[in-house]
Amino acid sequence: MMIRSSLASIGLKIAGAALWLLLNVTLANLMPVEEFGQVSFAITLVILFGTASCFGFAQILMRDGSLAMVVNRPRQFIAILSKGRWAVLAMSGLITTAALAASFGGQHVSALNDKFIFGCVFVATPFYGFLILHREGARAFGRVVGSLISFNILRPSLPLLGVLGAMLFFTPSAHLAMAAWTAGLIVIFLFDISRLYPAAWSIRAAASGTTRIGKAFVFWIGELSNLLLLQGPVILAGILLDLESAALLYACHRLASLALFGIDGIRIAIAPDIARAANATDQATSKRTLANVSAAWLVSGLIFSVPVFLLAPFLLSAFGDDFRQAVPALLIMTAARLVQALMGPTGPVMIYGNLEVSRAIFTSAACIAQLIGAVMFGTVWGVNGIAAAMCLSVIGLEVASVLEVRRAKGLWIGAPAVFGNPASLASLAHIMSRFRKRG
């Protein structure tokens, strides 16, 4: 069952990634590199601000909500969802207003000082927050396919269709791309409300049950730090270097993310199972579930990262000739994703296994290390230096997380579990045989 659902998720992830690449390649070839960098910088801000606006309720909804549905407590699930929606509204306004104030001190970042683009960022941020919240809620509720359609299919395809349609009347520009991106998020919000959730689950739904703000804050710190770690190179390049460098690292980020195709599919499909395994009192069940997941993590990471390593120049050339100079940065960032695959489901296990405080501390430390490294290496080696800072920070985070899970839970995950446990090796062989049969 795990393999079947994971393969279905991987299929939708592949389709979504293909649409994402098509959107980014189209935009990169329709406008100058610096203008594409402006769009890349703005979209990254929306992703960062929107995810931050959830204030940790997305993770709480996934962990506590999935457990609530197991014991048939839908009211508790709805209460968390309702509070999360109010958090998105409040936090998105606060975050974007703070960013607007900060932009006055960063006149060299033109993406922040373009009124139309920042207006799109302001409008799009809460809708992206709702997208994240509804995705986790749908997964916890068992509607995995619906969440994938919204997040992986509609999110890239609607802006792409909007840009191509608007080109019949307007010249392609950064303003046009951001308008299409914002409109697409609004349409997805309406889709989620009307199709994924019953009408009774409105933003005014009565909130029963309790959700501690302190828990949400810890989740928020960990989630925001992890997002900054992965999306940070684009932001840092736009601030420390220029928008052209931001465009290069944005393309590298999108391509390096291909290495996590299989992992994302597995995580999306069985996140509720990981949550239950991380909190199970039966150690044998936990070890068996996490061993299977770690084996699948490792196999999928290798399968999807090797093509990126081998085809790096070709993949970057699809964005334009100017992007081929970023091949070393792409290889470095893909190596960071491969490390994540080798170390296993450290993030989900810590988040769902009541180790969120340790996770928040580790990710925050990794972000600080990345910032220091970007300042030191970026000024010397440019985009390659910023990519190296991210890679080293990810390695430190993953190693620390594996050791913490071992200390707190008595469980090895990732490569140590697979190669040090006969049962894990059997799971690895079983998964590989299933992939060969399907091939």
NORGI-V749886 format. One record per residue. N is the residue number from 1. SS is DSSP state (h for helix, s for strand, l for the rest). Layout:
BEGIN
N,SS ; N,SS
END
This chain:
BEGIN
1,l ; 2,h ; 3,h ; 4,h ; 5,h ; 6,h ; 7,h ; 8,h ; 9,h ; 10,h ; 11,h ; 12,h ; 13,h ; 14,h ; 15,h ; 16,h ; 17,h ; 18,h ; 19,h ; 20,h ; 21,h ; 22,h ; 23,h ; 24,h ; 25,h ; 26,h ; 27,h ; 28,h ; 29,h ; 30,h ; 31,l ; 32,l ; 33,h ; 34,h ; 35,h ; 36,h ; 37,h ; 38,h ; 39,h ; 40,h ; 41,h ; 42,h ; 43,h ; 44,h ; 45,h ; 46,h ; 47,h ; 48,h ; 49,h ; 50,h ; 51,h ; 52,h ; 53,h ; 54,l ; 55,l ; 56,l ; 57,h ; 58,h ; 59,h ; 60,h ; 61,h ; 62,h ; 63,h ; 64,h ; 65,h ; 66,h ; 67,h ; 68,h ; 69,h ; 70,h ; 71,l ; 72,l ; 73,l ; 74,h ; 75,h ; 76,h ; 77,h ; 78,h ; 79,h ; 80,h ; 81,h ; 82,h ; 83,h ; 84,h ; 85,h ; 86,h ; 87,h ; 88,h ; 89,h ; 90,h ; 91,h ; 92,h ; 93,h ; 94,h ; 95,h ; 96,h ; 97,h ; 98,h ; 99,h ; 100,h ; 101,h ; 102,h ; 103,h ; 104,l ; 105,l ; 106,l ; 107,l ; 108,l ; 109,l ; 110,h ; 111,h ; 112,h ; 113,h ; 114,l ; 115,h ; 116,h ; 117,h ; 118,h ; 119,h ; 120,h ; 121,h ; 122,h ; 123,h ; 124,h ; 125,h ; 126,h ; 127,h ; 128,h ; 129,h ; 130,h ; 131,h ; 132,h ; 133,h ; 134,h ; 135,h ; 136,h ; 137,h ; 138,h ; 139,h ; 140,h ; 141,l ; 142,l ; 143,l ; 144,h ; 145,h ; 146,h ; 147,h ; 148,h ; 149,h ; 150,h ; 151,h ; 152,h ; 153,h ; 154,h ; 155,h ; 156,h ; 157,h ; 158,h ; 159,h ; 160,h ; 161,h ; 162,h ; 163,h ; 164,h ; 165,h ; 166,h ; 167,l ; 168,l ; 169,l ; 170,l ; 171,l ; 172,l ; 173,l ; 174,h ; 175,h ; 176,h ; 177,h ; 178,h ; 179,h ; 180,h ; 181,h ; 182,h ; 183,h ; 184,h ; 185,h ; 186,h ; 187,h ; 188,h ; 189,h ; 190,h ; 191,h ; 192,h ; 193,h ; 194,h ; 195,h ; 196,h ; 197,l ; 198,l ; 199,l ; 200,l ; 201,l ; 202,l ; 203,l ; 204,l ; 205,l ; 206,l ; 207,l ; 208,l ; 209,l ; 210,l ; 211,l ; 212,l ; 213,h ; 214,h ; 215,h ; 216,h ; 217,h ; 218,h ; 219,h ; 220,h ; 221,h ; 222,h ; 223,h ; 224,h ; 225,h ; 226,h ; 227,h ; 228,h ; 229,h ; 230,h ; 231,h ; 232,h ; 233,h ; 234,h ; 235,h ; 236,h ; 237,h ; 238,h ; 239,h ; 240,h ; 241,h ; 242,l ; 243,h ; 244,h ; 245,h ; 246,h ; 247,h ; 248,h ; 249,h ; 250,h ; 251,h ; 252,h ; 253,h ; 254,h ; 255,h ; 256,h ; 257,h ; 258,h ; 259,h ; 260,h ; 261,h ; 262,h ; 263,h ; 264,h ; 265,h ; 266,h ; 267,h ; 268,h ; 269,h ; 270,h ; 271,h ; 272,h ; 273,h ; 274,h ; 275,h ; 276,h ; 277,h ; 278,h ; 279,h ; 280,l ; 281,l ; 282,l ; 283,h ; 284,h ; 285,h ; 286,h ; 287,h ; 288,h ; 289,h ; 290,h ; 291,h ; 292,h ; 293,h ; 294,h ; 295,h ; 296,h ; 297,h ; 298,h ; 299,h ; 300,h ; 301,h ; 302,h ; 303,h ; 304,h ; 305,h ; 306,h ; 307,h ; 308,h ; 309,h ; 310,h ; 311,l ; 312,h ; 313,h ; 314,h ; 315,h ; 316,h ; 317,h ; 318,l ; 319,l ; 320,l ; 321,h ; 322,h ; 323,h ; 324,h ; 325,h ; 326,h ; 327,h ; 328,h ; 329,h ; 330,h ; 331,h ; 332,h ; 333,h ; 334,h ; 335,h ; 336,h ; 337,h ; 338,h ; 339,h ; 340,h ; 341,h ; 342,h ; 343,h ; 344,l ; 345,l ; 346,h ; 347,h ; 348,h ; 349,h ; 350,h ; 351,h ; 352,h ; 353,l ; 354,l ; 355,l ; 356,h ; 357,h ; 358,h ; 359,h ; 360,h ; 361,h ; 362,h ; 363,h ; 364,h ; 365,h ; 366,h ; 367,h ; 368,h ; 369,h ; 370,h ; 371,h ; 372,h ; 373,h ; 374,h ; 375,h ; 376,h ; 377,h ; 378,h ; 379,h ; 380,h ; 381,h ; 382,l ; 383,h ; 384,h ; 385,h ; 386,h ; 387,h ; 388,h ; 389,h ; 390,h ; 391,h ; 392,h ; 393,h ; 394,h ; 395,h ; 396,h ; 397,h ; 398,h ; 399,h ; 400,h ; 401,h ; 402,h ; 403,h ; 404,h ; 405,h ; 406,h ; 407,h ; 408,h ; 409,h ; 410,l ; 411,l ; 412,l ; 413,l ; 414,l ; 415,h ; 416,h ; 417,h ; 418,h ; 419,h ; 420,h ; 421,l ; 422,h ; 423,h ; 424,h ; 425,h ; 426,h ; 427,h ; 428,h ; 429,h ; 430,h ; 431,h ; 432,h ; 433,h ; 434,h ; 435,h ; 436,h ; 437,h ; 438,h ; 439,l
END
